[in-house]
Amino acid sequence: MKIRLQKIIADAGLASRREAERWIEQGKVSVNKQVVTELGTLANPTKDNIEIDGKPIPRHQKPAYLILNKPTSCLTTTDDDKRGRTTVMEFVRVVQTRVFPVGRLDFNTQGLLLFTNDGLLSKKLLDPRYGVPRTYKVKVSGVPTEKTLKRLARGVHLEDSQFRPIEAKVHRASGKNCFLILTLTEGKNRHIKRVCEHIGHPVIKLQRTHFGGLNLTGLPLGACRFLSPKEIKTLKSLVAKEPDPVKVSRKKRGKK
């Protein structure tokens, strides 16, 4: 059976679908020795010879799941950066199979980053319809009032983006600044930085502490570890049930 090329690459554990689409557009992917650049291209994973940069993709890989306590000053990408910056892949070399990061953390954001070669699970975990929580410890300029925090709880609307409600509380004050604990159920580009700047409290330091029930307990900065069978089961249970389309529709309209 023929399926979309980017799905075949993602299912092989080589990259997320988004990353696979970039590879196709960049001319890195070939099918039966013919370079493919169209995203709608179909292929048969059991019959066609699919290669990336001249190397055949593996037919099957054992599922792998691990987390990294990402340090700052490194890119969340599977590709080498053209400017020679460090990528997160340099910290997960203990893995024998190819894995990719689930979502991304900004260059100067540290904390919990999940890796896997399970393309379907990755897609569901990042889908805001499933409401998988991500928790961040955020140092911001100034100390927001309860009224300001309630603005986050209602959801923030910018000219080009609409952000879902954010659970927010003050963790502790630090001079003229403070630390907030923010819990989100979606992840957009520069999400927290844009929202905090909008409410008048720019981000000074940002760390993700939890993702879908996973945490950084006992994991030093720059270190990684494999998930336990219990953690994998818990993670999958978060997206096991398809989201209720009625509830999703109501959330989009802002109703309770």
N, C-alpha and C positions, 0 to 999 in steps of 0.2 A: 504494500500500500504506500502511495506517495503522500508525503506531508511536507509542510513548509520547512525550508532549509534551516532557518534560525532555530526552529523547535528541535530539529535533529541535533544541532550543535549544543543547545542547552541541555537536552536530555542526556547527552554524552558526558555532561559534567565539565565542559570546557569553558563555559561562560554563561552569563545570564542571556536572556533573549535580546535585550537591548544591546549588550556588548557584541553578540553574534551578528546583529543587524549592522553594526558599525564595521565589523570584519568584512561582511558581504559588500557593503558599499565601497570599502577601501580596496576591493579586488583581491582579498587574501584567501578567498574560498573558491575551490574548483570542484566540479562534478564531472567525473569521467574525463579528467584532464582538461576540461573547458572552464575557464574562469567565469564565475557568475557574479553579477553586480546588482541584479534585480531582487528586491525583497520578497516578491511573490513567488519566487522559484520553488517548485516542488521536486522532491527526490525520494527514492526508496532507500531507507537506511540499511536494509538487508541485502540489496543488490547493487546499488550504485557505489562507485568509488569516490568518496568525499574526502577532500584534503584541505588543510589549512596551512598556508605557507609551505606547501609541498609535502606536508606530513599527514598521513591518513588518520582520521579520527578513530578512537577506540570503539569497538562494537558494544562493549559493556564494561562498566566500572562498578566496583563495590561502593555503595553509598558511604559518604564521609561527611561528618558534621563536627565542627570545632569552632571555638571562639578565640579571638585575639583581644588583648588589652592594648588597643592601638595607641601608639605614642603620637605626639604632634609632629609636624614637619614631614609627613609622608602622604602620598596620594592613595586614595581608594580606587584602584584600577588594576587590571591584570596585565596591562601593557606597560612597557618601559616608557617613561615620559621623555619627550623630545628635549626637554631642558635638563635632563639628567637627574631629576629628583628621585628620592627613594619612594618605592611603592610598598603597599601592605603585603604583597606577595613575598617579599624578602623575609618576613617574620613567620611564615607558615611553611617553610621548606621541609618540615618534619613529615608532611603528608606525601605519600607515595603516588596518589592519584591526583589529577588536576581538580582543583576546586576554585570557586570564585566567591567574592564577597556578596552578601545579601544586602542590597542597598549600599549606601555609602556614608562616610563621615567626612566632613571637610578637612582640608589640608592641615589646619591647626586645631582640629577637634580631636580629643583623645577619648578612649573608652571602649566599650564592648562592641565588637564587630563580629558577626556570624559569618562563617564560610561553609559552603557545601558544594556538592556536585548534583544535588537533587533539584533540578530545574523547576518542577511543579511545586514543590514545597516553597521554594524561594519566591515564586510568583505569588502564591497565596499569602505568605507572610507579609509581603509588601503591599498587598491589595487593601486599601483602607476600609473596604466593605467588611472585612473580617475583624477589624478593630483590635489588632494585635498591639499591645501597649509598648511604648518605648519611654524610658525614664531618664532624665538628664539632671545633672547638678550644674547649675549655671551661676557664675559670678557676674553680677551686673553692676553698672554704675548707679549709685543712689539706692534708696530703699522704697520700693513701690508700696502704695497704700492698699488696703483691702478693696477699695473701690476700683483701683487699677487692676488688681488680680481678678476681680469679677469680670472685667472686660475680656480677659483671656478666656475665662470660663464660658463666656457667651459666644466666643469665636471672633476672629479678627478678619475684617474685610479690607483689603487693599485694592488699589485701582486695577491691578492685573492678576490678583490672586484672592482666593477665599479660603481661609484656614479654619479647620474644625475646632470645636472647643478644646481648650487645654486646661488640665487640672494643675493648678499652681499654688504653691505655698512658700512662705519665707522659711528657709532652713536656719540661717543665722546671719546677724549683721557683722560687718567687718569694717569698722571705721565709717567712711563715707559710702562704702559699697555694701553689698550683701550677697548671700548665696540663696538661690531659688531652687526648688525641686519642681520640675515640670514633667508632666506625663502626657504624651501624645498618642494618637492612634493612626497617624499618617506621617509621611516624611517627604517634604518638598525641598527643593533646592534652597539652601540657606534659610531654612524654615525658622528656627529659633532666633537667629540673628535678626532677621527681618521683622519678626513679631515684636521682639524686645525693643528694637529701635523705634518701632511704631508707637509703643506705649511710653517712650521717653527714658528707657533704661538700657542703653547699649551693652552688649555682651563684652566682658573682659576675658572670661575663660569659660570653656565649655567641655563637659565630659558626659558621655553616655554611661550610665551605671547599670541599667537593666534593659533587656529586650525579650519580650514574650516569656517572662518568668526566669530567664537566665540572668546571672549576675557575675560580678568580678571577684567574688570572695576567694582569697588565696591566690589570685593571679596577678603577678607583678606587671608593671608597665612594660610592654614590648614582648611579653610572653604569651604563648597560646596553649590550649589543651583541647583534647577531644571531649565531646559530650558523652555523658553516661547514657546507657540504655533508657533509664528513667527520664532523663532530660529530653532525649529525642522523642520519647512517647508523649511527654507533656507538650512539647513544641508542636507536634503533629495534631494533638487533640484540639489545639486552639483554632485550627483551620479545617477540622474534620467535617464539620457541618456547613453546608452551603448557606450563605447569608440570606435572611428573609428579604425578598425583594420589596415587600410592603414597608418593612422597617427602614430599609435603605432609602426608599423613596421619601419617607417622612423625614429622615435625617437631612436629606438634601434640601427639603423645604424649610428646615429649621423648626419642625414641630416636635413636641415631646411625645 
